[in-house]
Every structure is written in C-alpha cells, then in structure tokens.
Amino acid sequence: MKLALAFALLAAQPVSVDTQDTVGQQEDPAAVDWEKEFGVEKKVRDPVTGELPVDPYTQSPANAGAAPFSGEAMAKAFGGQDGIQRIVNRFVDLNINDPRIAPIFKNHDMVRLRRTLFEQFCYLLDAGCTYTGRDMKSSHKGLGTTRADLNALVENLQRAMRESDVPFRAQNRLLAKLAPMDRDVVER
C-alpha cells in the first residue's frame, strides 16, 4: 500500500518542461532528407560523360537490334555522323515535348538516351560507329510502352528525318530495319 501511495504522489508532482530543450529537438519536415531516410540511393552523374550509372551489362553491337546496312549510301543519305546527330537530337526533343509520350521519358537520363540513340542509328546506317548501349528488351523493360506510344515515336522520327531532308526511300529503309524491334519495346 505504501508503494502505491508513493507512485500516486510521484504522479501528482508537477512536471516542469524546458521549452528550449524540446524546440531544438523537433525537426522541420522540409529539412528532412527523405531519400536518405528511406534508403533511396542517389545516383551521381559521371563527371566526364554526364550520364547516370546503369547496372552492368554485356556490351555488344548485336544489342542494336539489327544488322547494319552495308556501304556508304545510307550514311550519306542521313548526312553522315553530323546529320545523324542532328536527327537524333531533334527526335529526342520531339519525344520529350510530345504530350502523348512525354511521360515515358520523364525521369530518364537524356544524356545517355541521346548518346545511345546516336550510336544505334550511326551503327545501323554504317556511318562508322559502334553501339555500346543495352539491348532493346532490357532497355525498355518496365516502361509500359503501348502500340500507340510506338506509333507516336515513329511519327516523331519521321518528322525529324523529313526536317533533315532525308530522302523518303532512305527513311523507309531505316524504319523497316527498326520495325522488328517493336516486339522488344511494346509491353502492353
């Protein structure tokens, strides 16, 4: 009984709160690094290339998805490496600004995308490049790309080629080479 009375008296004692101690202990939610708090790994761009790191993969020209054209005619029709770079840059710009497919490109490494697309087109057009990117299936995995998305992408590529005065026949030859890749790109 004496023990219960002691606890009751202790509980009834007034408690003083030092407001200076508790103010300093509260964190401002805006100041919390939530990515660190939840263990989200921050990716740091390569200081030389400006690209974000990717998981390791086997580099092979076969990853480009098709065999290259032979001879110099196709590369010449696309304006060589300079022309291919202009087309790729315009193509990427059209895609990231196209409301039909822009969400697919959100949060992607545009530096890497521009480089690997350039390498792929340059390799396929036999313009003197090696493709070092991932294969089509793994690089598009999880994007949820639909047939309509792919159609919009093709329209943008056609526009970029047309704006660069690539002859219609050469455009169709490249599109025919790229077309079978749809089975590795379209997921739903």
Residue pairs with C-beta under 8 A, 6 or more apart in sequence:
34 40
35 42
43 52
43 53
44 52
44 53
45 51
45 52
45 111
46 52
46 53
49 111
49 112
49 115
50 111
51 109
51 111
51 112
51 115
52 109
52 111
52 112
54 112
54 134
57 134
57 135
57 138
59 132
61 68
61 123
61 130
61 131
62 135
63 131
63 133
63 134
63 135
63 136
64 119
64 120
64 123
64 124
64 131
64 133
65 120
65 135
65 136
65 178
65 180
65 181
65 184
66 124
66 177
66 178
66 180
66 181
68 123
68 124
68 125
68 126
69 75
69 124
69 125
69 126
69 173
69 177
70 126
71 126
72 126
73 170
74 125
74 126
74 127
74 170
74 173
74 174
75 81
75 84
75 122
75 125
75 126
75 127
75 128
77 166
77 167
77 170
78 84
78 87
78 121
78 125
78 127
78 161
78 164
78 166
78 170
78 174
79 86
79 87
79 164
79 166
80 127
81 122
81 127
81 128
81 129
83 164
83 166
84 118
84 121
84 122
84 125
84 127
85 118
86 164
87 121
87 160
87 161
87 164
87 166
88 114
88 117
88 118
88 121
88 160
89 114
90 159
90 160
90 163
90 164
91 117
91 156
91 157
91 160
92 105
92 110
92 113
92 114
92 117
94 156
94 159
94 160
95 101
95 102
95 104
95 105
95 153
95 156
96 102
96 105
96 110
98 152
98 156
100 148
100 149
100 152
101 149
101 152
101 153
101 156
104 143
104 144
104 145
104 149
105 113
115 133
116 131
116 132
116 133
116 134
116 139
118 129
119 129
119 130
119 131
119 132
119 133
120 131
120 133
121 127
121 174
122 128
122 129
123 129
123 130
123 131
124 174
124 177
124 178
125 174
133 139
135 184
136 181
136 184
136 185
137 184
140 184
140 185
140 187
141 187
142 187
143 187
144 187
144 188
145 185
145 186
145 187
145 188
146 186
146 187
146 188
147 182
147 186
149 186
150 182
150 185
150 186
154 175
157 175
158 171
158 175
161 170
161 171
161 174
162 171
